[in-house]
Amino acid sequence: MNSRSGFGSRVSCYEALALHPAFHSRHTASLCIVESSFVSECRSLKKLQRCACVVHSKASRHDQSAVDIRKPASNKSLEFTSFPNVQFSNTHCYGSDLKVFRVTRLTSKLSLNESRSRLKPTLRARSLRKISQESITCRSPDPATNGSILGKANSASSRNSSDILSFVEKSRTEPGAVASLTVEDVRTSKQAVQSNFKEKSSENPSSRWKVQTENPLEREAWQLLRDAVVDYCGSPVGTIAANDPTETNPLNYDQVFIRDFVPSAIAFLLKGESEIVRNFILYTLQLQSWEKTVDCYNPGQGLMPASFKVRTVPLEGDDSNATEEILDADFGEAAIGRVAPVDSGLWWIILLRAYGKCTGDLTLQERVDVQTGMKMILKLCLADGFDMFPTLLVTDGSCMIDRRMGIHGHPLEIQALFYSALRCAREMIIVEDGALDLLRALNSRLSALSFHIREYYWVDMRKLNEIYRYKTEEYSHDAVNKFNIYPEQVSPWLVRWMPDQGGYLIGNLQPAHMDFRFFSLGNLWAIVSSLATREQAEAILDLIEAKWTDFVGNMPFKICFPALQDEEWSIITGSDPKNTPWSYHNGGAWPTLVWQFTVACIKLGRPELAQKALEVAEKRISRDRWPEYYDTRTARFIGKQARLYQTWSISGYLVAKMLLADPEAAKILTFEEDLALLEACSCSLDANPRRKRKRKIKSTRVIV
């Protein structure tokens, strides 16, 4: 297995053509070498009449062209001949000055749109064998072509880099000349570029965030995380949900989930290994564009899949036992309850921003296809409906809690991720005429959502006392009890449990219903994204510290508190045998949440709380074989149905360790208070709720 370094495109691997509608607009690439058997293999395919290499350029982004690859008489080399109007691209090669290109395959019989329309909801690409140690012969272009094959390579750090530069310049300036470049030359040059990159580490933010020392537990975690990496056509594209070697029935735990991969992606970014994150972002974006059908109904455009799986299937119409790899996506049509994953698109936007901030490479988010995909997600979330509130209305099981747990409506977790994704998108969307309406809608929703959550979801002892004295059945524009909440909803457990200092954001709010359960992900991400005010954020951590046994106990971190029990459990969960009291989503402890707790603590300047929780986890998580979740009120037992070697339990621990070692790295995820939004919220909060709102009546003049 090839090593996955931060500079890591694998030089011996073939990259598949990205079948996205906006693929040909702007496309960056990574280093790739083509083997001679590639051409002969393609010749045997009826669907492919030629092979081509597409390249793009900052200097000429509007031209389209290809470079024909022809097999010469010798099997030891390939000849490259450029076509007219070739478009070249300066690909940002991980902070260095070396420019490289991606080799892709095009069909001549089918157009791009025709190819997409004939395919099922899978992303198909040809699997190729690893390259042998053979040379590649490049023929310089004919003068009439006005192009060249390779971009200028600038590297003065080693002799091999200078050789490549000389080779390229010779190809550009001497028509008909032939220069030979071996794979070993390319690999040696790549090492030189990596060395040069490390010397310029100050230019790449992620290089400042690498943790230099690792304890045995971290080394074990990194090995397990790398073992969980999934390859697609030779490139890493994600990590499977769980990698338990003793499990005979993996169900869907052998798939790459978008939400599960986020902590893995952050770990790889902080480690300086950004290739897998970039691949994940682009391949899931390509899956977004496929048509989805559930019982003859098509969900809205822009929906991101919950997960995908790499499958190897026989090649259709080929009798030589050839196989191909496909990406098989699940948009919820195969999930429990057939629920669409609302949080997948939100996490995708959050990860896209983190990638840009960590690597310093903003070209990914500026690509036309990425901008288009991001706008599709936003339009799906901002679509007009019947709801009167700025919160996002979803069904049960549409987020991390993907089973029936009574969170349908406006759950806090979705609202916190929604707010964070909107703020991320506002930073990344390119301001142009076509995006102005979307930006206006985005800003308006941010302001309204911020006010709504801070004003109506917040509870502490003062607010509980206010709710206890609520008058009901108020019919007026200046009602105090706007949602007609009955005081009897304040449960006795909450009155006994709530400390004098501290507070939190409730789990859900609907007409005549307040879900007073504490949902950890929603509260923690409200701190990270500044959805909660500074005072509210501090109060949330105060509450966690005061109720440490309830939230952390023997393993961090409770997914929600308290658990549904007895008749309430039976009615709300439908007597779900997996969500029994203090298990799984119903009050179970999930080690992966420790990384989000760490980000929240670092943002508020209280990393000692995160360190304390991490020390609790380190006592037993490795001995327990990195389980998915823990049972009982104090998390003493491994979950009775928990998968072992759960990937996001492993990556969550690694992210927490790296962030505590370098707290500045948390800025790739956090937001500070937005003054414009704060001003808008202040105007609403300062308004007297009992002030008479008189309707404006048009004056009429009666002429007698």
C-alpha positions in Angstrom: 0.0 0.0 0.0 1.3 3.4 -0.9 1.9 5.9 1.8 -0.5 8.7 2.1 1.6 11.7 2.8 0.5 15.3 2.7 1.9 15.6 -0.8 0.1 12.5 -1.7 -1.2 12.0 -5.1 0.0 8.5 -5.9 2.3 8.8 -8.9 1.4 5.2 -10.0 -2.3 5.7 -10.1 -4.8 6.7 -12.7 -7.4 9.4 -11.9 -10.9 9.1 -13.2 -12.7 11.7 -15.2 -15.0 13.8 -13.0 -18.5 13.5 -14.6 -19.9 16.8 -13.3 -21.8 19.3 -15.4 -19.3 22.1 -14.6 -16.2 19.9 -14.9 -14.8 21.6 -18.0 -15.0 25.1 -16.5 -12.2 25.0 -14.0 -10.4 21.8 -12.9 -7.3 21.5 -10.8 -5.4 18.2 -10.7 -2.7 16.2 -9.2 0.4 14.4 -10.4 -0.3 11.2 -12.4 1.8 8.9 -14.5 0.2 6.6 -17.2 1.4 3.1 -17.9 1.7 1.7 -21.4 -0.8 -1.0 -20.8 -3.4 1.7 -20.3 -3.5 2.5 -24.0 -3.7 -1.1 -25.2 -6.4 -1.8 -22.6 -8.4 1.2 -23.8 -8.0 0.0 -27.4 -9.9 -3.1 -26.5 -12.9 -1.2 -25.2 -15.6 -0.6 -27.7 -17.0 2.4 -25.8 -13.7 4.2 -25.9 -12.3 5.2 -29.3 -9.4 7.2 -27.9 -7.8 8.3 -24.7 -7.2 11.9 -23.9 -5.6 14.1 -21.3 -7.5 17.3 -20.4 -5.5 20.2 -19.0 -6.6 23.7 -18.0 -5.0 27.1 -17.5 -5.4 30.3 -15.5 -4.1 32.1 -18.6 -6.7 30.6 -20.9 -9.7 29.2 -19.0 -12.2 29.4 -21.8 -10.6 27.1 -24.3 -11.2 23.4 -24.5 -8.7 20.9 -26.0 -7.1 17.5 -25.5 -3.7 15.9 -25.7 -3.8 12.6 -27.7 -1.9 9.6 -26.3 -0.7 7.2 -28.9 1.1 3.9 -28.3 4.4 3.8 -30.1 6.1 0.8 -31.6 7.9 0.1 -28.3 6.0 -1.1 -25.3 8.4 0.8 -23.0 7.2 4.3 -23.7 4.3 6.5 -24.7 4.2 9.5 -27.0 2.2 12.6 -26.2 1.1 15.0 -29.0 -0.8 18.1 -28.2 -3.8 19.4 -30.1 -4.6 23.0 -31.1 -5.9 25.5 -28.5 -4.6 23.5 -25.6 -5.7 24.9 -22.2 -3.1 24.7 -19.4 -3.6 25.0 -15.7 -1.2 26.1 -12.9 -2.2 23.5 -10.4 -1.3 24.5 -6.8 0.9 21.6 -5.9 0.6 21.6 -2.1 2.3 25.0 -1.6 5.2 24.4 -4.0 5.9 25.9 -7.4 5.8 22.6 -9.3 2.9 22.5 -11.7 1.3 19.1 -12.5 -1.7 17.9 -14.4 -4.3 15.1 -14.1 -4.7 12.5 -16.8 -8.4 11.7 -17.6 -10.3 9.6 -20.0 -12.9 10.9 -22.5 -15.3 9.1 -24.8 -15.8 10.1 -28.3 -19.2 8.5 -29.0 -21.1 10.0 -26.1 -21.1 13.6 -25.0 -20.7 14.4 -21.3 -24.4 15.0 -20.7 -25.3 11.8 -22.6 -22.9 9.8 -20.6 -24.4 11.1 -17.3 -27.9 10.4 -18.4 -27.2 6.8 -19.3 -25.6 6.0 -16.0 -27.3 4.8 -12.8 -26.8 6.7 -9.6 -23.2 5.5 -9.4 -19.9 7.1 -10.4 -18.1 4.8 -12.8 -14.4 4.7 -13.5 -11.9 2.3 -14.8 -9.5 0.5 -12.4 -6.0 0.4 -13.7 -3.0 -1.5 -12.5 0.0 0.2 -10.8 2.7 1.4 -13.1 5.9 -0.5 -13.7 9.3 1.1 -13.7 9.2 2.3 -17.3 9.9 5.7 -19.0 7.5 8.1 -20.6 8.6 9.7 -23.8 7.1 13.1 -24.5 7.1 14.7 -27.9 7.1 18.4 -28.1 4.2 20.0 -29.9 4.1 21.0 -33.5 4.5 24.8 -34.0 1.0 24.9 -35.3 -0.5 23.7 -32.1 0.3 26.8 -30.0 0.6 24.7 -26.9 2.8 22.4 -24.9 2.3 19.3 -22.9 3.7 20.2 -19.5 3.5 23.5 -17.6 6.7 25.2 -16.5 8.2 23.5 -13.5 10.2 25.8 -11.2 12.4 24.0 -8.7 15.9 24.9 -7.8 16.2 22.8 -4.7 17.6 19.7 -6.3 19.4 18.4 -9.4 16.4 16.3 -10.4 14.1 19.3 -10.3 16.5 21.2 -12.5 16.5 18.2 -14.9 12.7 18.4 -15.2 12.8 22.1 -15.8 15.4 21.6 -18.6 13.2 18.8 -20.0 10.2 21.0 -20.1 11.9 24.0 -21.5 13.5 21.8 -24.2 10.1 20.5 -25.1 8.7 24.0 -25.4 11.5 25.5 -27.4 12.6 22.8 -29.8 9.9 21.3 -32.0 10.4 17.7 -32.7 12.9 17.2 -29.9 12.3 14.2 -27.7 13.3 14.1 -24.0 13.0 11.1 -21.7 11.7 11.3 -18.2 11.6 8.2 -16.0 9.2 7.5 -13.1 12.1 7.5 -10.7 13.0 11.1 -11.8 9.4 12.2 -11.1 9.4 10.5 -7.6 12.8 12.0 -6.7 11.6 15.4 -7.9 8.5 15.0 -5.8 10.6 14.3 -2.7 12.6 17.5 -3.5 9.4 19.5 -3.8 8.3 18.1 -0.4 11.5 19.1 1.2 11.3 22.6 -0.4 7.7 22.8 0.9 8.7 22.1 4.4 11.2 24.9 4.3 8.4 27.2 3.3 6.0 25.9 6.0 5.0 29.3 7.0 3.2 29.7 3.7 0.9 26.8 4.4 -1.2 27.1 7.6 -1.6 23.3 8.0 2.2 22.9 8.4 2.1 25.0 11.5 -0.5 22.7 13.1 1.3 19.4 12.8 1.8 17.6 16.1 5.4 16.5 16.3 5.3 14.1 19.2 2.9 11.1 19.4 2.3 8.8 22.4 1.7 5.1 21.8 -2.1 5.6 22.0 -1.9 8.2 19.2 0.3 5.9 17.1 -2.3 3.1 17.5 -5.1 5.5 16.6 -3.3 6.7 13.4 -2.6 3.2 12.3 -6.3 2.2 12.8 -7.4 5.4 11.0 -5.2 4.6 8.0 -6.4 1.1 7.9 -10.0 2.4 7.5 -9.1 4.5 4.4 -11.1 3.6 1.3 -9.4 3.9 -2.2 -11.2 4.6 -5.4 -9.3 4.1 -8.6 -6.0 4.3 -6.6 -6.8 7.5 -4.7 -8.0 7.8 -1.1 -11.6 9.1 -1.0 -12.7 8.6 2.7 -12.8 6.2 5.7 -15.4 3.5 6.4 -17.6 3.9 9.4 -16.1 0.9 11.3 -13.3 -1.6 10.6 -13.9 -4.4 13.0 -12.0 -7.5 11.7 -14.2 -9.8 13.8 -17.5 -8.6 12.4 -19.1 -10.9 9.9 -22.1 -8.7 9.1 -21.0 -5.1 8.6 -24.5 -3.9 7.5 -23.7 -0.3 6.2 -20.7 0.2 8.5 -18.4 -0.6 5.6 -19.6 2.6 3.8 -18.2 6.1 3.8 -20.6 8.4 5.7 -20.3 12.2 5.2 -20.9 13.0 8.8 -18.7 10.2 10.0 -15.8 11.3 7.8 -15.7 14.9 9.1 -13.5 14.2 12.2 -11.3 12.0 10.0 -11.0 14.8 7.5 -10.0 17.3 10.2 -7.4 14.8 11.5 -5.8 14.4 8.1 -5.9 18.2 7.5 -4.2 18.9 10.8 -1.6 16.2 9.9 -0.9 17.9 6.6 -2.5 15.2 4.5 -5.0 17.0 2.5 -5.3 14.8 -0.6 -7.9 12.5 0.8 -10.1 15.5 1.9 -9.9 17.1 -1.5 -10.9 13.8 -3.2 -13.7 13.3 -0.8 -15.1 16.8 -1.4 -15.0 16.4 -5.2 -16.3 12.9 -5.4 -19.3 13.5 -3.1 -20.0 16.7 -5.1 -20.2 14.5 -8.3 -22.6 12.2 -6.5 -24.8 15.2 -5.7 -25.8 15.7 -9.3 -27.3 12.2 -9.9 -31.0 11.8 -10.0 -32.5 10.1 -6.9 -35.8 8.2 -6.8 -37.7 6.8 -3.8 -41.0 5.1 -4.7 -41.4 7.1 -7.9 -40.6 10.4 -6.1 -37.5 12.5 -6.7 -36.0 14.5 -3.8 -35.0 18.1 -4.4 -31.8 19.0 -6.3 -28.8 19.6 -4.1 -29.3 16.7 -1.7 -26.0 15.2 -0.6 -25.8 11.4 0.0 -25.7 10.0 3.5 -23.0 7.6 2.4 -21.3 5.9 -0.5 -19.5 2.6 -1.0 -16.8 1.6 -3.5 -17.9 -1.5 -5.3 -16.0 -3.6 -7.9 -18.3 -5.0 -10.6 -17.8 -6.8 -13.9 -17.4 -4.5 -16.9 -20.6 -4.6 -19.0 -20.1 -6.0 -22.5 -16.6 -7.3 -21.8 -15.9 -11.0 -21.9 -12.3 -10.8 -20.6 -13.3 -10.8 -16.9 -12.4 -7.1 -16.7 -13.8 -5.2 -13.7 -14.5 -1.6 -12.9 -15.0 0.4 -9.7 -18.1 2.3 -9.0 -19.2 4.7 -6.2 -22.7 3.5 -5.1 -24.4 6.3 -3.2 -27.2 6.1 -0.6 -29.4 9.2 -0.4 -31.6 7.7 2.3 -33.5 5.3 0.1 -31.7 2.4 1.7 -31.5 3.9 5.2 -33.5 2.9 8.3 -36.8 4.7 7.9 -35.9 6.0 4.4 -35.0 9.4 5.8 -33.0 11.9 3.7 -29.8 13.1 5.4 -30.3 16.8 6.0 -27.0 17.2 7.8 -24.8 15.8 5.0 -24.9 18.9 2.8 -24.3 21.1 5.9 -21.3 19.2 7.0 -20.0 19.2 3.4 -20.0 23.0 3.3 -18.4 23.2 6.8 -15.6 20.8 5.7 -15.0 22.8 2.5 -14.3 25.9 4.5 -12.0 24.0 6.9 -10.0 22.7 3.9 -9.4 26.1 2.5 -8.4 27.6 5.9 -6.1 24.7 6.8 -4.3 24.3 3.5 -4.4 27.9 2.3 -5.7 26.6 -1.0 -8.8 28.6 -2.0 -8.9 27.4 -5.6 -11.0 24.4 -4.6 -13.9 26.5 -3.2 -13.6 28.9 -6.2 -14.2 26.2 -8.8 -17.3 26.6 -10.8 -18.6 23.1 -10.0 -18.0 23.6 -6.3 -19.7 27.0 -6.3 -22.6 25.4 -8.1 -22.9 22.5 -5.7 -22.8 24.8 -2.7 -25.5 27.0 -4.2 -27.7 24.0 -4.8 -27.4 23.0 -1.1 -28.3 26.5 0.0 -31.3 26.8 -2.3 -32.6 23.5 -1.0 -32.3 24.7 2.6 -33.6 28.2 1.9 -36.6 27.2 -0.2 -39.9 28.8 0.7 -42.4 26.7 2.6 -45.3 26.9 5.0 -43.2 27.3 8.1 -43.4 30.5 10.0 -40.0 30.2 11.7 -36.5 30.8 10.4 -35.4 27.3 11.7 -35.1 24.4 9.3 -38.1 22.0 9.5 -37.0 18.3 9.3 -38.3 14.9 10.0 -37.1 12.5 12.7 -33.8 10.7 12.1 -32.4 13.2 9.6 -29.1 13.8 11.4 -26.6 12.0 13.7 -29.6 10.7 15.6 -30.9 8.7 12.7 -33.6 6.7 14.4 -36.9 7.7 15.9 -36.1 9.8 19.0 -38.8 12.5 19.0 -36.6 15.2 17.3 -38.9 15.9 14.3 -39.6 19.6 13.8 -36.8 22.0 14.5 -34.1 20.1 16.3 -31.2 22.1 17.7 -28.5 20.0 16.0 -29.8 20.8 12.6 -30.2 24.5 13.4 -26.6 24.8 14.7 -25.2 23.1 11.6 -27.5 25.1 9.4 -26.3 28.4 10.9 -22.6 27.3 10.7 -23.1 26.2 7.0 -24.7 29.6 6.2 -21.8 31.5 7.7 -19.3 29.3 5.9 -21.1 29.7 2.6 -21.2 33.5 3.0 -17.4 33.5 3.2 -16.9 31.3 0.2 -19.6 32.3 -2.3 -18.1 34.4 -5.1 -20.0 37.7 -5.2 -21.4 38.2 -8.7 -24.7 39.3 -10.2 -26.2 35.8 -10.2 -25.5 35.3 -6.5 -26.8 38.6 -5.1 -30.3 37.3 -4.4 -28.9 34.2 -2.7 -26.6 36.3 -0.6 -29.4 38.6 0.5 -31.6 35.6 1.4 -28.7 34.1 3.3 -28.0 37.2 5.3 -31.6 37.7 6.2 -31.9 34.0 7.3 -28.8 34.3 9.4 -30.1 37.3 11.4 -33.5 35.8 11.9 -32.2 32.4 12.9 -29.7 33.8 15.3 -32.3 35.9 17.1 -34.8 33.0 17.2 -32.4 30.5 18.8 -30.9 32.9 21.3 -34.3 34.2 22.4 -36.6 31.1 22.4 -34.3 28.1 22.8 -32.4 29.3 25.8 -33.2 28.1 29.3 -31.7 28.8 32.7 -33.2 29.2 36.2 -34.4 32.7 35.4 -36.1 31.5 32.1 -37.6 28.4 33.8 -39.2 30.6 36.4 -40.6 32.8 33.6 -42.0 29.8 31.9 -43.5 28.5 35.2 -45.5 31.8 35.3 -46.6 31.8 31.7 -50.2 32.7 30.8 -51.6 30.6 28.1 -54.1 31.0 25.2 -52.8 34.5 24.5 -54.2 35.8 21.2 -52.5 39.0 20.3 -49.5 40.5 18.6 -47.8 41.3 21.9 -48.1 37.9 23.6 -45.3 36.9 25.9 -46.0 33.2 25.6 -45.7 33.2 21.8 -45.6 29.4 21.4 -48.4 28.8 23.9 -46.2 26.7 26.1 -48.0 25.2 29.1 -46.2 25.5 32.4 -46.9 21.9 33.2 -44.2 21.0 30.6 -41.5 22.0 33.0 -40.6 18.5 34.3 -39.8 18.0 38.0 -36.5 16.4 37.0 -35.5 19.7 35.3 -36.3 21.8 38.4 -34.2 19.5 40.6 -31.4 19.2 38.0 -30.8 22.7 36.8 -28.1 24.5 38.8 -28.2 28.1 39.8 -25.3 28.9 37.5 -25.4 27.7 33.9 -27.9 27.1 31.2 -28.3 25.5 27.7 -30.2 25.5 24.5 -33.2 23.2 24.5 -33.5 20.4 22.0 -36.5 21.4 20.1 -39.2 24.1 19.9 -42.7 23.8 18.3 -46.1 25.2 19.1 -47.1 24.1 22.6 -44.0 22.0 22.9 -40.5 22.5 24.3 -38.1 19.6 24.4 -36.1 20.2 27.5 -33.5 17.5 26.8 -29.9 18.6 26.5 -28.5 17.6 23.1 -24.7 17.8 23.1 -23.9 18.2 19.5 -26.3 21.1 19.0 -25.1 23.0 22.1 -21.4 22.4 21.4 -21.8 23.5 17.7 -23.8 26.5 18.8 -20.7 27.6 20.8 -18.3 26.8 17.9 -20.4 28.8 15.3 -21.3 31.7 17.6 -25.0 30.8 17.3 -25.1 31.2 21.1 -24.0 34.5 22.6 -20.7 34.7 24.6 -22.7 34.7 27.9 -24.8 31.7 26.8 -21.7 29.8 25.6 -20.0 30.3 28.9 -23.1 29.2 30.7 -23.3 26.0 28.7 -19.7 25.0 29.7 -20.6 26.0 33.3 -23.5 23.6 33.2 -21.3 20.8 31.8 -18.7 21.4 34.4 -21.3 21.4 37.2 -22.9 18.2 35.9 -19.7 16.5 34.9 -20.8 13.0 36.0 -24.0 13.3 33.9 -22.2 14.4 30.7 -18.8 12.6 31.0 -18.9 10.0 33.7 -16.6 7.1 32.7 -16.5 8.1 29.1 -17.2 11.3 27.2 -19.6 12.4 25.9 -23.4 12.0 26.5 -25.3 12.4 23.2 -28.3 13.7 25.1 -29.5 14.0 28.7 -31.7 12.7 30.2 -32.8 9.4 28.6 -36.4 8.6 27.7 -37.7 6.0 30.0 -40.8 3.9 30.8 -44.0 5.0 29.0 -42.3 8.1 27.5 -39.7 5.8 25.8 -42.3 3.5 24.5 -44.4 6.3 23.0 -41.7 8.4 21.5 -39.3 5.8 20.2 -41.9 3.2 19.3 -40.3 0.8 21.8 -37.0 0.8 19.8 -34.9 -2.1 21.2 -31.7 -0.3 20.2 -32.6 3.0 21.9 -33.4 1.6 25.3 -32.8 4.0 28.2 -29.1 5.1 28.5 -28.1 3.4 25.3 -27.3 4.4 21.8 -29.1 7.7 20.9 -31.1 7.6 24.1 -28.6 8.8 26.6 -25.6 6.8 25.3 -22.0 8.2 25.6 -20.3 8.7 22.2 -16.5 9.2 22.3 -16.5 11.0 19.0 -18.2 14.0 20.6 -15.0 14.7 22.5 -13.5 16.6 19.5 -16.4 19.0 19.2 -16.3 19.5 23.0 -12.6 20.3 22.6 -13.2 22.9 19.9 -15.9 24.6 22.0 -13.6 24.7 25.1 -10.7 26.1 23.1 -12.8 28.8 21.6 -13.9 30.0 25.1 -10.4 29.7 26.5 -11.1 26.7 28.7 -9.0 23.9 27.3 -8.5 22.4 30.7 -12.1 21.0 30.5 -11.4 19.3 27.3 -8.1 17.9 28.6 -9.9 16.5 31.6 -12.4 14.7 29.4 -9.7 13.4 27.1 -7.9 11.9 30.1 -11.0 10.1 31.1 -11.3 8.6 27.5 -7.6 7.6 27.4 -8.0 5.4 30.5 -10.1 2.7 28.6 -10.9 3.5 25.0 -8.0 1.6 23.6 -8.5 -1.3 26.0 -12.2 -1.4 24.9 -11.2 -1.5 21.2 -12.5 2.0 20.3 -16.3 1.3 20.5 -19.0 3.3 18.9 -20.8 4.2 22.1 -21.2 3.3 25.8 -24.3 2.3 27.8 -25.6 3.1 31.3 -26.1 6.5 32.9 -22.4 6.9 33.8 -21.1 5.0 30.6 -19.6 2.0 32.5 -20.5 -0.6 29.8 -19.6 -0.8 26.2 -22.7 -0.4 24.1 -24.5 -3.8 23.7 -24.8 -3.3 19.9 -21.8 -1.0 19.6 -19.4 -1.6 16.7 -15.8 -1.9 17.7 -13.0 0.1 16.0 -15.4 2.8 15.1 -13.6 5.2 12.9 -15.0 8.5 14.2 -14.3 7.4 17.8 -10.6 7.0 16.6 -10.5 10.2 14.6 -12.4 12.2 17.3 -9.7 11.3 19.8 -6.9 12.3 17.4 -8.5 15.7 16.5 -8.9 16.5 20.2 -5.3 15.6 20.9 -4.0 17.7 18.0 -6.2 20.7 18.8 -5.1 20.7 22.5 -1.4 20.6 21.3 -2.0 23.6 19.0 -5.2 25.5 20.0 -4.8 28.0 17.1 -5.7 25.2 14.7 -9.3 25.3 16.0 -9.8 28.5 14.0 -10.4 26.5 10.9 -13.8 25.5 12.4 -14.8 28.4 14.7 -16.6 31.7 14.1 -16.5 34.9 16.0 -19.5 37.0 16.7 -20.7 38.8 13.6 -21.2 42.5 14.5 -23.9 43.0 11.8 -25.9 40.0 13.0 -25.4 41.1 16.6 -26.8 44.6 15.7 -29.8 43.0 14.0 -30.4 40.7 17.0 -30.0 43.6 19.4 -32.7 45.6 17.7 -35.1 42.6 18.1 -34.1 41.9 21.7 -34.5 45.5 22.8 -38.0 45.7 21.5 -40.7 45.5 24.2 -42.7 42.4 23.6 -45.8 44.0 25.2 -45.6 47.1 23.1 -48.8 47.6 21.2 -48.3 46.9 17.5 -51.0 49.0 15.9 -51.9 48.1 12.3 -51.6 51.0 9.9 -55.0 52.0 8.8 -55.3 54.0 5.6 -57.0 57.3 6.3 -60.1 58.0 4.2 -61.6 61.4 3.4 -65.3 61.6 3.2 -66.6 64.3 1.0 -70.1 65.5 1.8 
